[in-house]
Amino acid sequence: MKIHVDLKENGYDIIMEHGVLANVKDYVDLNRKVMVITDEGVPLEYATSVVAQCAEGYLHVVPQGEDSKSLSVFKEICEDLLEQQFSRKDCIIAIGGGVVGDLSGYVAASYMRGIDFIQIPTTTLSQIDSSIGGKVAINLDEVKNIIGAFYQPKIVIIDPDTLQTLPKRHYINGLIEALKEGLIYDESLFNLFEAGDIYKDLDQIIEKALYVKKDVVEKDEKEQHLRKILNFGHTIGHAIESYYHLSEYLHGECVAFGMLYFIEKEDIKKRVLAIYDKLGIKASAPYDPDTVYGLLCNDKKTAHGSVSIVKVKEIGKAEIQDMKLEEVRVLLKG
């Protein structure tokens, strides 16, 4: 399957095919210097398979986890590129989840003011969401994605077979982003979660989620308005994630917590909670409201005492509103 993301000069294809990892050379020019970046949690054979297809391939492995989205690891990779004399004609390939993709993309956007960047996501979260759309970033002082850029990949290559090695918790973690996309944009995707089999329907779930992301990004590449709906659940979710030092709860789990604050109709909330039960995830986590509020105030969407939030009043439709920070504080205190 091929989906084209039409962003004019920044447009690119998304290729989704079982077993495509062994044939990356058919879609990417590997006759140049290629830095393959992955982390210790990704099976090493995924990266070495791609390096073996390169005329001049290099491998850089970073520690697993959010701590790798840091200025120090960013600097380490840039120094590696410089030492290997990478030029603007060379490229970076990210193989892994959202951490690897965000980090690698920010390196690619920054090194020599931009070199080619290829995404090969290997988790449900990155295949469904983070590898598409060009948001690349690193964290600072446990504030997520506060340093970053919009930098589109040249191509996204998705091999669903890589999900077979994914722990169940991480598998479910990514599916929450697809559920989010169903809630805000595509009722038929939501219905797959409600009435379908999340394992048998996985390819269809990924495909529908990709079409949501494609459509939204094409209409609003730089998140001036419509693309903000993709932040549904993230405003409070990111703050809870930071509260737990980006470690105890996964990103999707925190988004699941955050979504419930902005679903106003109890019948919709009840249906969402039934899906949470089906996925085996919690609906909330304990936290100190004042601390989470302080972390939320660092969110990129806050300005002049307000924050941009996304509400769902009807499945498949989202509304963007500005909410006073004091109102959010009250919401957090329940």
N, C-alpha and C positions, 0 to 999 in steps of 0.2 A: 504494500500500500504506500502511495506517495501523496502527501498533502503539501501544497505550496502556500507558504505564508507570504502574502503579497504586500511588501513594504517598499515597493519601487526599487531603488538601488540597494536597499538593505534586505531585500527579500531572500528567502531560502526555502529549501525543501526539507520536509520531515519524512524520513524513510522508516517504515515499520515492517519488519520481516523477521520471522523466526530463523535463527542461524546466520543472520547477516554479519555478525561480529567477525566471522571468518572471511568476509569478502568486503571489508571496508575499502580496500584498494580500488574496487569497482566504482566507488562513489566519490572518493577523495584523492586529490593529487598527493601521493606520498613520495614522489621523486624530489625530495628536498629535505632539509632538516626538520624533524618532527619531535617535539617534546610531548611525551605521553605522561599525563599527571593522573595519579590515582591515590587511594589511601589504603592503609593496612587492613581495613575491613573488607575490601573488595578482593575476590579470588584473583591471585596474581596472574593466572593463566589468561584472564581477559585482556590485561594490559600487554603481556608478552606476545599474545597472538597478534595484536595490532602492531607492536614494535617490529615483529618479524616480517611484516608486510612493507615496512618502510625501507627506503634506500639508505637513509641515515637516521636511525631512530634512537632516541634517548628516553630513559625512564626515570621519573621522579616520584617517589612514594612519600606521602605525608602521613602523620598519625591520624587515626580515625577520630572523628568527632568535631564539634563546633570550635574547639580550641585551635584548630588548623586554619580557621577563617580569621587570621590575625595579621598584624603588620609584620611580625617577625617571620612568619612562614611566607608571606608575600615577598618579603625582601630575599629570603633564602632561594625562592624559585627564580626571581629576577637575576640574582647573582649566578645561578646555574645557567640560565639562558645566555648571559653575558660571557661566562667562561667558555661555553660551547660555541660562541660567536654566531648566535642566531641573528638573522637579518629580518627585514620587513617582509621578505619573500617567503619566510619559513612559517611554521604553524605550531599551534598548541592543540592537543586533543585531550579532552577531559573524559575520563572513564570512571564512573562512580555515581554517587548520589548528589544531593543538592549542595553539600559542603564542597565537594570537589569541583562541581560545575561553577558555583559562585566564585570560588577562589581562583580557579583557572581562568575564568572569563575576565575577572578584574586584572589579573596579570596580563592577559592578552590585550585588554583595552589600554593598558598603561605602558607596556614595554615598547619602546620606540614609537610611542603614540599610537600603537595599534598594529597587531599582526593577526593573521587568520586564526580563527578559533572554531573548533569542531566539538560538538557535544555528543557523547555516547553515554546516555544515562542508563544506570543498571538497577535502579530502585523504582518502586511504584511512584513514589513522590516526585522523583526527577523525571520519569517518563511521562507522567500525567501533567506536571506543572512547571517545575523550576528550570528545566532545560529549554523551554520555549518562551520567547518574549524578550530576551536580551537584558533582563535585570541581572547584573553581576555585582558582587559586593563582598566586603569583609566586615567583621564586627569590631567594636572598640569598647573596652571596659564593660563587657557583657551587654552592650546595647546592640541589638541585631541589625546588620546590614546598614549601618549608619555611614559607612564610607563605600562609595560604589559609583556605578555608571550604567547607562543604557548602551549595551554593546552586543549587537546581534551576532549569532553564530553564522558560519557559512553553510552549515548543514547540521541537522540533528538526525542521528542514526539510532533507532530503537530496536533492540533485539529482546523480545519478551522472554526468551529462554533464560536470560540472565536472572530473572526473578526466581528461578527454581532454587537458587542458593540463598535467597533472602530469608532471614528469620521471620516468623509469622508476625511478630509485633511490628517490624519495619514494613512488612507487606501491607498490613492494615493501616499503618501510619500514612502511607501515601494515598490510600483509597479515600481517606477523609477529605483530601483536596478535591477528588472527583465528586464526592457527595456534595461538597460546597458548590461546585460548578453546576450541579444539577439544581440545587436550591436557588441559585441566583440567576440561572440562564436557560436551563434545559430540563423541563419537567420529565421528559422521557428518560433522561439519565438518572434522575432521582428515583423513578419507578423501577429501574433495574436493581437498585439497592433494596427497594421495598419489597419487590415481588420476585426478583430473580435469584440466581446463584452467583455469588461474587467470584467464585473460582472458575466456573464454567463460562461465565460471561465476561471474563477479564479483558480479552481483546476488544470486545465491543465497548466496555467501560472506558478503556484507554482511548479508543478511537473517538468516542463521543466527547470525552474530556478535551482531546486535542482540538476538535472542531470548535469547542467553546473558546478555548484560549486563542486559537487562530483568529476567530471572528472579532473578539474583543480587542486583541492587539492590533489587528489591521485597522480598526476604527479609531484607535487611540494608542499609538506606539509609546508615547512618552508620559502616559498617565496624567493627562490634563483633566479628564473627566470620567468617561465610561469605564476605563480600565481600573478605576478605583474600586469597582464592585468586586474585583478579584481579592480585595483585602477583607472581604466578609469574614469575621471571626478573628482576624489578625490583630486588631488594635489591642484588645484585651489579651488575646492569645499570646502575642509577643511579650507583653509585660509579665505574664505568668511564666513564660519560658525563661525570661531573664531572672525572675524571682528565684527560680530553681537553678540558677547559674548555668542555663543552657545544657543541662545534663540529665536531670531526673526524669523529666517528661519529654517526649519527642515532639517535634514541631506540629505534626498533624493532630496529636492528642491535645495540644494546647489550643489549636484552632477549633477543635471540637468543643472545648470548654467555652471559648470566646463566642462561638456562633449562637449559643443558647441565650446570651444576653440580648440579642437583637432579633429574635423571632418572637413577634408580639402575640400571635394567635396560639392559644393553648392547644388546639387540635393539631396544628402543624408541629408544634414542639413535641407533642406526644408521639407523633409519627416518627420524628427525628430520633427521639429517645429509644423507640423500638428498634430503629436501625443500629443505634449505638450498642444496644444489647446483642443484636445479631452479629455485630463486628467484634463484640467482646471488649469494648472500651468504656472507660468511666465517663460520667457526665460532668464531673467537677474535681477540683483538687483544693486542699486547704491552703489558705494564704492569708497574709496580713494585708487588709485592704489599703492601708495608708502607704505601705511599701510598694505595692503593685501600682497604686496611683502615681507615686513618684517616678517609677520606671516608665509608666505610660506617658508621662509628660515629656519624655525624651523622644517620643515617637515622631517620625518624619512628617506625619500628617497633622501635627499640632501647630497651631498658629494663633496668636492674639487671644489666648484664653479659650480657644475652641479646638475640637478635633473632628476630622472628617470620619464619619462612621457609615456603615452599610447596614440597612435593615431589610429583612425579608418579611413581607406581609402576605405574599402569595407564592406558592412553589413555582419556580421558574422565572421569578421577577425580583429585582432588587432595587432599592432606593438609596441614594447617597444623600446624607444630611450632615450638617454641621451641628455638633452637640457641645454645649458649654462643658468645660472640664469639671466644673463643680457638679454638674448633673451626672457625669461619669463616676465621680467620687461617690455620690449617693447610690448609684447603681451597684458599684462594687461592694458597698456595705450592706446590700440586700434590703 
